[in-house]
Amino acid sequence: MDNNKHKLVVIVGSVRDGRFGPVVGSWVAEQAGLHGGFEVEVVDLADIEIPLALPAASPKYAGESYPRPAGMAALTSALESADAFVIVTPEYNHSYPASLKAAIDWHFTQWTAKPVAFVSYGGAAGGRHAVLHLENVLTELHAVTIRDGLAFPNYFTAWEDGHPMDSDAPQYAKTLLEQLAWWARALHSARAAEPYPA
């Protein structure tokens, strides 16, 4: 990794048939590349084995011995090496997908003391209900959630050729990424200086 850049993992949270998430995820990764402050990796949960049934032990206390499926190794490695995250999520019934909740719950320390930003899409609310729930969950895991997210209401009419039609969207993305980069630098330095007291 470039010493001047931090590792950003963009997580595509939906695994639903016909999902729009990969389109949004690709655009977010493109904006992060243009920003220049990150090494970007896109993780699509549809490519990962994510069982809903969890082991009895908590990943917080089990640490390296936590018994994750072999098919989850790439996800765990990406989360572990990340300095920052952008979660791309739709809204299902005023919340976020079960696939995303399962991916979060299979991990703990991988999220701790790292910044998380949100890009959502949906109907009239643009996925904002999903983000409100995610903020609560990620705070419980000692992650730092970024205030300025991106929401795309009525995405089915608001995108064309893989890009949002709102000409202000790249500027909103830049604001999100600037805040994320600030927190990535600050928290990376803090974690390197001393362990987080979780």
C-alpha positions as CSV (number, residue, x, y, z in Angstrom):
1,M,0.0,0.0,0.0
2,D,1.2,3.6,-0.8
3,N,2.3,5.0,2.6
4,N,0.3,8.2,1.8
5,K,-2.9,6.3,1.2
6,H,-5.2,4.3,3.5
7,K,-7.0,1.1,2.7
8,L,-10.7,1.7,1.9
9,V,-13.1,-1.2,1.6
10,V,-16.3,-0.5,-0.2
11,I,-18.9,-3.1,0.8
12,V,-21.8,-3.9,-1.5
13,G,-24.4,-5.1,1.0
14,S,-27.2,-6.5,-1.1
15,V,-27.3,-10.1,-2.4
16,R,-30.8,-9.9,-3.9
17,D,-31.5,-11.0,-7.4
18,G,-31.5,-8.0,-9.8
19,R,-29.9,-5.8,-7.2
20,F,-28.6,-2.3,-8.0
21,G,-25.9,-2.4,-5.4
22,P,-22.9,-3.2,-7.7
23,V,-23.7,-0.2,-9.9
24,V,-23.6,2.1,-6.8
25,G,-20.5,0.3,-5.4
26,S,-18.6,0.8,-8.7
27,W,-19.5,4.5,-8.8
28,V,-18.4,4.9,-5.1
29,A,-15.1,3.2,-5.9
30,E,-14.6,5.4,-8.9
31,Q,-15.1,8.5,-6.8
32,A,-12.7,7.2,-4.1
33,G,-10.1,6.6,-6.8
34,L,-10.5,10.2,-8.1
35,H,-10.1,11.4,-4.5
36,G,-6.6,10.0,-4.4
37,G,-6.3,9.4,-0.7
38,F,-7.2,5.7,-0.7
39,E,-6.3,2.3,-1.9
40,V,-9.7,1.0,-2.8
41,E,-11.1,-2.6,-2.7
42,V,-14.7,-3.5,-3.5
43,V,-16.1,-6.4,-1.5
44,D,-19.4,-7.8,-2.9
45,L,-21.2,-9.9,-0.3
46,A,-22.9,-11.9,-3.0
47,D,-19.4,-13.4,-3.6
48,I,-18.9,-14.4,0.1
49,E,-20.2,-17.4,2.0
50,I,-22.1,-15.8,4.9
51,P,-24.2,-18.3,7.0
52,L,-26.9,-16.8,9.2
53,A,-26.2,-19.3,12.1
54,L,-23.4,-18.0,14.3
55,P,-21.1,-19.9,16.7
56,A,-21.9,-19.8,20.4
57,A,-18.8,-17.8,21.2
58,S,-18.6,-14.1,20.6
59,P,-16.0,-12.9,18.0
60,K,-15.1,-10.1,20.4
61,Y,-13.6,-12.6,22.9
62,A,-12.7,-15.5,20.6
63,G,-10.3,-13.4,18.6
64,E,-8.2,-15.3,16.0
65,S,-9.7,-18.7,17.1
66,Y,-13.3,-17.6,16.1
67,P,-14.5,-20.5,13.8
68,R,-15.5,-18.7,10.6
69,P,-16.2,-20.6,7.4
70,A,-13.3,-20.9,4.9
71,G,-15.4,-19.1,2.3
72,M,-15.5,-16.0,4.6
73,A,-11.7,-15.7,4.7
74,A,-11.5,-13.0,1.9
75,L,-14.1,-10.9,3.7
76,T,-12.3,-11.2,7.1
77,S,-9.0,-10.4,5.5
78,A,-10.4,-7.3,3.8
79,L,-12.1,-6.0,7.0
80,E,-8.9,-6.6,9.0
81,S,-6.6,-4.8,6.7
82,A,-9.0,-1.8,6.1
83,D,-8.5,1.6,7.5
84,A,-11.9,2.8,6.5
85,F,-15.2,1.5,5.1
86,V,-18.0,2.7,2.8
87,I,-21.1,0.5,3.2
88,V,-23.4,0.5,0.2
89,T,-26.9,-0.5,1.2
90,P,-30.5,-0.6,-0.1
91,E,-33.5,-0.3,2.2
92,Y,-35.7,-3.3,2.7
93,N,-38.8,-2.7,4.9
94,H,-37.2,0.3,6.6
95,S,-34.0,-1.5,7.3
96,Y,-30.9,-3.0,5.7
97,P,-30.4,-6.5,4.3
98,A,-29.9,-9.6,6.4
99,S,-26.7,-10.4,4.4
100,L,-25.1,-7.2,5.7
101,K,-26.2,-7.9,9.3
102,A,-24.7,-11.4,9.1
103,A,-21.4,-10.1,7.6
104,I,-21.2,-7.5,10.4
105,D,-22.0,-10.0,13.2
106,W,-19.4,-12.6,12.1
107,H,-16.8,-10.0,13.0
108,F,-16.0,-7.5,15.8
109,T,-12.4,-6.3,16.2
110,Q,-12.2,-5.8,12.5
111,W,-14.6,-2.8,12.8
112,T,-13.2,-1.4,16.0
113,A,-11.8,2.2,16.0
114,K,-12.2,2.5,12.2
115,P,-14.4,5.0,10.3
116,V,-17.5,3.9,8.4
117,A,-19.4,6.0,5.8
118,F,-22.7,5.1,4.2
119,V,-24.1,5.3,0.7
120,S,-27.7,4.2,0.5
121,Y,-30.4,3.9,-2.2
122,G,-34.0,3.1,-2.3
123,G,-37.5,4.6,-2.9
124,A,-38.6,8.0,-1.5
125,A,-36.4,7.8,1.6
126,G,-33.3,6.9,-0.4
127,G,-32.3,4.2,2.1
128,R,-32.0,6.5,5.1
129,H,-33.8,4.2,7.4
130,A,-31.3,1.5,6.7
131,V,-28.4,3.9,7.5
132,L,-30.0,4.9,10.8
133,H,-30.1,1.2,11.9
134,L,-26.5,0.6,10.7
135,E,-25.2,3.6,12.6
136,N,-26.6,2.1,15.9
137,V,-25.1,-1.3,15.1
138,L,-21.6,-0.1,14.1
139,T,-21.4,2.2,17.1
140,E,-21.9,-0.9,19.3
141,L,-18.8,-2.4,17.6
142,H,-16.8,0.7,18.5
143,A,-16.6,1.9,14.9
144,V,-16.8,5.7,14.1
145,T,-19.7,6.5,11.8
146,I,-19.4,9.5,9.4
147,R,-22.2,12.0,9.5
148,D,-22.2,13.1,5.8
149,G,-23.4,10.1,3.9
150,L,-25.0,9.9,0.4
151,A,-28.6,8.8,-0.2
152,F,-30.2,8.2,-3.6
153,P,-34.0,8.4,-3.5
154,N,-35.9,6.7,-6.4
155,Y,-32.6,5.3,-7.7
156,F,-34.5,3.5,-10.6
157,T,-35.1,6.9,-12.3
158,A,-32.2,8.8,-10.9
159,W,-29.2,7.0,-12.5
160,E,-28.1,6.6,-16.1
161,D,-25.2,4.6,-17.6
162,G,-23.8,3.8,-14.1
163,H,-23.8,7.3,-12.8
164,P,-26.3,9.4,-10.8
165,M,-28.1,12.1,-12.8
166,D,-27.7,14.6,-10.0
167,S,-24.8,16.8,-11.0
168,D,-24.1,17.6,-7.3
169,A,-23.5,13.9,-6.4
170,P,-19.7,13.9,-7.0
171,Q,-19.3,16.9,-4.7
172,Y,-21.3,15.2,-2.0
173,A,-19.1,12.1,-2.5
174,K,-16.0,14.3,-2.2
175,T,-17.3,15.7,1.2
176,L,-18.0,12.2,2.4
177,L,-14.5,11.0,1.3
178,E,-12.7,14.0,2.8
179,Q,-14.3,13.3,6.2
180,L,-13.6,9.6,5.9
181,A,-9.9,10.3,5.0
182,W,-9.5,12.6,8.0
183,W,-10.9,9.9,10.3
184,A,-8.9,7.2,8.6
185,R,-5.6,9.1,9.2
186,A,-6.5,10.0,12.8
187,L,-7.7,6.5,13.8
188,H,-4.8,4.8,12.0
189,S,-2.4,6.9,14.0
190,A,-4.3,6.3,17.2
191,R,-4.4,2.5,16.8
192,A,-0.6,2.5,16.0
193,A,0.1,4.5,19.1
194,E,-1.7,2.3,21.5
195,P,-4.4,-0.5,21.5
196,Y,-8.0,0.7,21.6
197,P,-9.5,0.0,25.1
198,A,-12.5,-2.0,24.0
